[in-house]
């Protein structure tokens, strides 16, 4: 039996908090993505910290019967993506997180806010 998504989100968040991940955000992307239901984004302070955070998330997931479908970016340590199926975890250094700004990209409330600021041309 698969782990309930709420429990998986708690497990991921807890693993990131235990390893001193910073600015942890959960985004509900149901209806925006056909790849996953949630994204969790966290910041690490160095290449080693990013890798350690991602490793801990994968370890905790495996310990609880959730095998990662894929892990990308482990070699660079600038941004590691862990695909846990219903949840995709992005652990990034601050510069990469600021540059890619995934929260703004995937947050429908922010998208709506931006579109209402720009007036359509007649």
N, C-alpha and C positions, 0 to 999 in steps of 0.2 A: 504494500500500500504506500502510495506517495505521501510525502510530508505535506500537511496543509500549508498553503502559501503564507499565511500569517505567521506560522511557526518558523518557516524558512526565513522570512524577513527578520524576525526577532533573532534567530541564530546568526545571520549575517551581521546585523547591527551590533550584536553583542561581541562577536569575534573582532570586528573592527574597533569597537570601543576598548576592548581588553588590550589590544595592541597599540592603543593611543592614536588611532586614525582621527583625522580632524574633519570638521564640517561635513558630517555624514548626512546625506539627504536620500530620502526614498521618493521616487517618482512613479506614480500610477500611470502607465502608458497604454492601458487597455483602450482600444478604440483608436489609438494613434499608431500602434505598431502591430504587425501580424507575426512578429518574431518572438516577443516576450510580453509579459504582463506588467512587470515592474523593473525599474532600474534603481540600483543603489550606487551612489557616487560618494567617494571619500578621498581625502587628500593625505598623502604621505609626505614626509619632510625630506626624503632623499631616495635615491635609487634603491638602496638596501631596504629602507622602510617600506616603500611601495611594494617591493617583492615580498617582504615579510607579511604585510597585511594581506596580500592576495593569497599567499601560501596558507595563512591561518584560515581564511575563508574557505578555501578548498579542503583543507584538512578537516575542519569542523563539519562541512557539508558531507564529506565522505564518511565521517564517523557516525553521521545520522542518516546514512543510506541514500544520499543524494550525490550521484557521480557527476562531476562537471562534464558538460558536453564538449567543451573546448576552453583553452586558455591561450590568450594572445598577448604578446608584448613582454614576456618574461625576460628576454635578453636585454632590452633597453632599460627597463625599470622606470621609464618616464610615465608610462601609462600601461597598466595591466588590466585586461578585460577577462573576466571569468563568466562563462555562460553556464548558468545552472538551470537552464530551461525556462521556467516561469519567471526567473529573476536573472538579470544580467548585472554583474557587479563591475564597476569602473573604479579602479584605484589609480589616482593620478598625482603627479607632483603639481604644486600650485601653479606653475607657469603653464603647463599643459591644460590644467583645468580652466584657468582664466582664458586661454586662447580658444579652446573648443566650446566652452560655455554650454555644456550639455543641458544644464538646468533650463536655460532660456530656450534652447532648441526643442526640448521635449515637454515643457510645461505649458499646457493649453491656456492657463490663466494668463501667463506672461505673453503668450502669442496674441491672445485677445486684447490685452492691454496695449500691445504695440500696434495692432491693426486699427484700434480705435483712435490712436494718436495721429495716424496718417489718414488724411482725408482723401477720398477717391476723387480722381479728376473727372470733370463733367464730360 
